[in-house]
């Protein structure tokens, strides 16, 4: 299937074509990258992505991210929406492959013709977000999915990558507060647009109520990110389906308000520039690594650093200066 026919099949919502396109954009082969870039530039001309909502969801392991996403996804598909989930699995350190396989954890949603679930190995990317996740989002939006959820491995300092590719960042929390509250990094809470205490059922129902109050107090102490938005702290039971509609109402309210204020468009524009710079940095690192002469120079510089003959900053600066000089027209 050539690029034009693949793009047409993706726009037509063909599940196999969507999977093939995402496999292509995830590939690291140089010939695949050229084809992927051409495909993405074609799909970027589609305006359906402007009406889609990108939701990043994170939380500590065991908080019930997949159960929550399935409950939310089922609510949405039952109301006529098309939902895609990019679930970033932990990678095997040996094979680089996914370990968990979220299709087995979202069986009901996976069976829906209005849903698409794609587990992807994180492959060591900071924050547990596959490097090509943001490009997969372009494919899914062109395919007509109006809600794209990015589920991450867990909470860590680099979860900021999730917020840098989504329109809304939702933090899932466990009932309890107290010690659990102390264990959540402040930076993650500062990124949250909405917080939801999950597992508010059975013996944990009362604890969840107390946790909502404690997390709510904590949120009010943090710097306000948006002038016209107070971060709501809600509770839900993903297993029983309670509170899922309230969570979606909060998501819908945030998106509506951000669109009306112009923040939605500004946020996406800033993300585009951020990812251009990230790709540029990554490309330069790969160039340094793949060029035989530069690789030898880097190895010598590393030896000088280890032998205390040079500082890390000084050695790096000399490599950059050497690269610039060797590529200048007068050299």
C-alpha positions as CSV (number, residue, x, y, z in Angstrom):
1,X,0.0,0.0,0.0
2,X,1.6,3.3,-1.1
3,X,1.5,6.5,0.9
4,X,-1.6,8.0,-0.7
5,X,-3.7,4.9,-0.4
6,X,-2.6,4.3,3.2
7,X,-3.5,7.9,4.0
8,X,-6.9,7.4,2.3
9,X,-7.5,4.1,4.2
10,X,-6.6,5.8,7.5
11,X,-9.1,8.6,6.8
12,X,-11.7,6.0,6.0
13,X,-11.2,4.5,9.5
14,X,-9.8,1.2,8.4
15,X,-8.5,-0.5,11.5
16,X,-5.7,-2.4,9.8
17,X,-4.5,0.7,8.0
18,X,-4.5,2.7,11.2
19,X,-2.4,0.0,12.9
20,X,-0.1,-0.2,9.9
21,X,0.3,3.6,9.9
22,X,1.2,3.7,13.6
23,X,3.7,0.8,13.2
24,X,5.3,2.9,10.4
25,X,5.6,6.1,12.5
26,X,7.0,4.0,15.4
27,X,9.7,2.5,13.3
28,X,13.3,3.6,13.6
29,X,14.4,2.5,10.1
30,X,15.6,5.5,8.0
31,X,13.5,4.4,5.0
32,X,10.4,4.0,7.2
33,X,11.0,7.5,8.7
34,X,10.9,9.1,5.2
35,X,7.6,7.3,4.5
36,X,6.2,8.2,7.9
37,X,7.1,11.9,7.5
38,X,5.3,11.9,4.1
39,X,2.3,10.2,5.5
40,X,2.1,12.5,8.5
41,X,2.4,15.6,6.4
42,X,-0.5,14.3,4.3
43,X,-2.6,13.6,7.3
44,X,-1.8,16.9,9.0
45,X,-3.8,18.6,6.2
46,X,-6.9,17.0,7.7
47,X,-8.8,19.4,10.0
48,X,-10.6,16.8,12.1
49,X,-7.8,16.9,14.6
50,X,-8.8,20.5,15.5
51,X,-12.1,19.1,17.0
52,X,-10.5,16.2,18.8
53,X,-9.6,16.1,22.5
54,X,-6.3,14.7,23.7
55,X,-6.3,13.5,27.3
56,X,-3.2,12.5,29.2
57,X,-3.9,10.2,32.1
58,X,-1.4,9.2,34.8
59,X,-1.2,7.9,38.3
60,X,0.8,5.6,40.5
61,X,0.9,1.8,39.6
62,X,-2.2,0.2,41.1
63,X,-4.4,3.3,40.9
64,X,-6.6,1.7,38.3
65,X,-5.7,3.7,35.2
66,X,-6.8,1.0,32.7
67,X,-10.0,0.3,34.5
68,X,-10.8,4.1,34.6
69,X,-10.0,4.5,30.9
70,X,-12.2,1.6,30.0
71,X,-15.1,2.9,32.0
72,X,-14.6,6.4,30.5
73,X,-14.2,5.0,27.0
74,X,-17.4,2.9,27.3
75,X,-19.4,6.0,28.5
76,X,-18.2,7.9,25.5
77,X,-18.7,5.2,22.8
78,X,-22.2,4.6,24.2
79,X,-22.8,8.3,23.6
80,X,-21.7,8.2,20.0
81,X,-18.1,9.2,20.3
82,X,-15.1,7.4,18.8
83,X,-12.3,6.8,21.3
84,X,-8.6,5.8,20.8
85,X,-6.3,4.8,23.6
86,X,-2.5,4.9,23.3
87,X,-1.4,2.9,26.3
88,X,2.3,3.1,26.8
89,X,3.5,-0.2,28.4
90,X,6.8,-0.6,30.3
91,X,9.4,-2.0,27.9
92,X,11.5,-5.1,28.5
93,X,15.1,-4.1,29.1
94,X,16.2,-7.1,26.9
95,X,13.7,-7.2,24.0
96,X,12.3,-3.7,24.1
97,X,8.8,-5.2,23.8
98,X,5.7,-4.4,25.7
99,X,5.2,-6.3,29.0
100,X,1.5,-5.7,30.0
101,X,-0.5,-5.6,26.8
102,X,-3.5,-3.3,27.6
103,X,-5.9,-5.0,25.2
104,X,-6.1,-7.7,27.8
105,X,-7.0,-5.2,30.5
106,X,-9.7,-3.3,28.4
107,X,-11.6,-6.2,26.9
108,X,-15.0,-4.5,26.7
109,X,-13.6,-1.3,25.1
110,X,-11.4,-3.3,22.7
111,X,-14.5,-5.1,21.4
112,X,-16.3,-1.8,20.5
113,X,-16.1,-0.9,16.8
114,X,-16.0,2.8,17.9
115,X,-12.7,2.2,19.9
116,X,-9.1,1.6,19.0
117,X,-6.5,0.5,21.6
118,X,-2.8,0.5,20.9
119,X,-0.3,-0.7,23.5
120,X,3.2,0.7,22.6
121,X,6.5,-0.1,24.4
122,X,8.0,3.0,26.1
123,X,11.4,1.8,24.9
124,X,13.2,3.8,27.6
125,X,11.7,7.1,26.7
126,X,11.5,9.5,29.7
127,X,8.1,9.5,31.3
128,X,7.1,6.2,29.9
129,X,5.8,7.9,26.7
130,X,6.8,6.4,23.4
131,X,8.8,8.9,21.4
132,X,6.3,8.6,18.5
133,X,3.2,8.8,20.6
134,X,2.5,12.4,19.4
135,X,2.7,11.3,15.8
136,X,0.4,8.4,16.5
137,X,-2.1,11.0,17.8
138,X,-2.0,12.6,14.3
139,X,-2.9,9.3,12.7
140,X,-5.8,8.6,15.1
141,X,-7.3,12.1,14.7
142,X,-7.1,11.8,10.9
143,X,-8.9,8.5,11.3
144,X,-11.8,10.3,12.9
145,X,-11.3,9.5,16.6
146,X,-12.6,12.6,18.5
147,X,-11.1,11.5,21.9
148,X,-7.5,10.3,22.2
149,X,-6.3,9.1,25.6
150,X,-2.6,8.7,26.4
151,X,-2.1,6.4,29.3
152,X,1.3,6.4,30.9
153,X,3.3,3.9,33.0
154,X,3.2,5.8,36.2
155,X,4.0,9.0,38.1
156,X,7.5,10.3,37.7
157,X,9.4,13.6,37.1
158,X,9.3,13.1,33.3
159,X,5.5,12.8,33.1
160,X,5.7,16.4,31.9
161,X,6.1,14.8,28.5
162,X,2.4,13.7,28.7
163,X,1.3,17.3,29.4
164,X,3.3,18.5,26.5
165,X,1.3,16.5,23.9
166,X,-2.2,16.6,25.3
167,X,-4.9,19.2,25.8
168,X,-5.7,18.1,29.3
169,X,-3.7,16.3,32.0
170,X,-5.7,14.1,34.4
171,X,-4.2,12.8,37.6
172,X,-5.7,9.6,39.1
173,X,-5.2,9.3,42.9
174,X,-5.7,6.5,45.5
175,X,-8.0,6.9,48.5
176,X,-6.3,7.7,51.7
177,X,-4.5,11.0,51.4
178,X,-2.0,11.5,54.2
179,X,1.1,9.4,53.4
180,X,-0.1,8.9,49.9
181,X,-0.3,12.7,49.4
182,X,3.3,13.0,50.6
183,X,4.5,10.5,48.1
184,X,3.2,12.3,45.0
185,X,5.7,14.7,43.5
186,X,4.6,18.4,43.7
187,X,5.5,18.9,40.0
188,X,3.0,16.2,38.9
189,X,0.2,17.8,41.0
190,X,1.0,21.2,39.5
191,X,0.5,19.8,36.0
192,X,-2.9,18.4,36.7
193,X,-5.9,20.1,35.1
194,X,-8.3,17.6,36.8
195,X,-7.7,15.2,39.7
196,X,-9.8,12.1,40.4
197,X,-9.7,9.8,43.4
198,X,-10.4,6.3,42.0
199,X,-11.6,3.2,43.9
200,X,-14.3,5.1,45.8
201,X,-16.3,1.9,46.6
202,X,-16.7,-0.7,49.3
203,X,-14.6,-0.2,52.4
204,X,-12.7,2.6,50.6
205,X,-15.7,4.8,50.0
206,X,-15.3,6.9,53.2
207,X,-11.5,7.1,52.7
208,X,-12.1,8.4,49.2
209,X,-14.3,11.1,50.6
210,X,-11.6,12.2,53.0
211,X,-9.0,12.0,50.3
212,X,-11.0,14.3,48.0
213,X,-10.9,17.0,50.8
214,X,-7.2,16.5,51.5
215,X,-6.1,16.6,47.9
216,X,-8.5,19.6,47.3
217,X,-6.7,21.5,50.1
218,X,-3.3,20.6,48.7
219,X,-4.3,21.8,45.2
220,X,-5.4,25.1,46.5
221,X,-1.9,25.7,48.0
222,X,-0.3,25.2,44.6
223,X,0.3,28.0,42.1
224,X,-2.7,28.5,39.8
225,X,-1.9,27.5,36.3
226,X,-4.9,29.0,34.5
227,X,-6.6,32.2,35.6
228,X,-10.2,31.0,35.0
229,X,-9.8,27.3,36.1
230,X,-9.7,25.9,39.6
231,X,-8.5,22.3,39.5
232,X,-11.4,20.1,40.6
233,X,-10.8,17.0,42.7
234,X,-13.5,14.4,42.1
235,X,-14.0,10.8,43.2
236,X,-15.2,7.7,41.2
237,X,-15.5,4.0,41.2
238,X,-14.3,2.7,37.8
239,X,-15.5,-0.8,38.7
240,X,-19.0,0.3,39.6
241,X,-19.1,3.1,37.0
242,X,-20.0,5.7,39.6
243,X,-18.6,9.2,39.1
244,X,-17.4,8.6,35.5
245,X,-20.0,10.9,34.0
246,X,-18.9,13.6,36.5
247,X,-15.3,13.1,35.4
248,X,-16.2,13.5,31.8
249,X,-18.3,16.6,32.6
250,X,-15.2,18.2,34.1
251,X,-13.1,17.3,31.1
252,X,-15.7,18.7,28.8
253,X,-16.0,21.9,30.9
254,X,-12.2,22.4,30.8
255,X,-12.0,21.9,27.1
256,X,-14.9,24.3,26.4
257,X,-13.4,27.0,28.6
258,X,-9.9,26.6,27.1
259,X,-11.3,26.8,23.6
260,X,-13.4,29.9,24.4
261,X,-10.4,31.6,26.0
262,X,-8.0,30.8,23.2
263,X,-5.8,28.8,25.5
264,X,-6.6,25.5,23.7
265,X,-5.0,26.8,20.4
266,X,-2.1,28.5,22.2
267,X,-1.3,25.3,24.1
268,X,-1.2,23.2,20.9
269,X,1.0,25.8,19.2
270,X,3.4,25.8,22.0
271,X,3.5,22.0,22.0
272,X,4.3,22.0,18.3
273,X,7.3,24.2,18.8
274,X,8.4,22.2,21.8
275,X,8.4,18.9,19.9
276,X,10.2,20.5,16.9
277,X,13.0,21.5,19.3
278,X,13.0,18.0,20.9
279,X,13.2,16.3,17.5
280,X,16.0,18.7,16.5
281,X,18.0,17.9,19.7
282,X,17.4,14.1,19.2
283,X,18.4,14.4,15.6
284,X,21.7,16.1,16.5
285,X,22.5,13.5,19.1
286,X,21.9,10.7,16.6
287,X,24.0,12.5,14.0
288,X,26.9,12.7,16.5
289,X,26.5,9.0,17.4
290,X,26.3,7.8,13.8
291,X,29.1,9.8,12.3
292,X,32.3,7.6,12.6
293,X,34.7,10.6,12.9
294,X,32.6,12.3,15.5
295,X,32.1,9.1,17.4
296,X,35.9,8.6,17.7
297,X,36.3,12.3,18.8
298,X,33.5,11.7,21.4
299,X,35.2,8.6,22.7
300,X,38.5,10.5,23.1
301,X,36.7,13.3,24.8
302,X,35.0,10.8,27.2
303,X,38.4,9.3,28.0
304,X,39.8,12.8,28.8
305,X,36.8,13.5,31.1
306,X,37.3,10.1,32.9
307,X,41.0,10.8,33.3
308,X,40.3,14.3,34.7
309,X,42.2,15.9,31.8
310,X,39.1,17.9,30.9
311,X,35.8,19.0,32.4
312,X,32.6,17.5,31.0
313,X,31.4,21.0,29.9
314,X,34.7,21.9,28.3
315,X,35.0,18.6,26.4
316,X,31.4,18.9,25.1
317,X,32.0,22.5,24.0
318,X,35.1,21.5,22.0
319,X,33.2,18.8,20.2
320,X,30.5,21.2,19.2
321,X,33.0,23.9,18.1
322,X,34.8,21.2,16.1
323,X,31.6,20.2,14.4
324,X,30.7,23.8,13.6
325,X,34.2,24.5,12.2
326,X,34.2,21.3,10.1
327,X,30.9,22.2,8.5
328,X,31.5,25.9,7.9
329,X,32.1,26.9,4.2
330,X,35.5,28.4,4.9
331,X,36.9,25.2,6.5
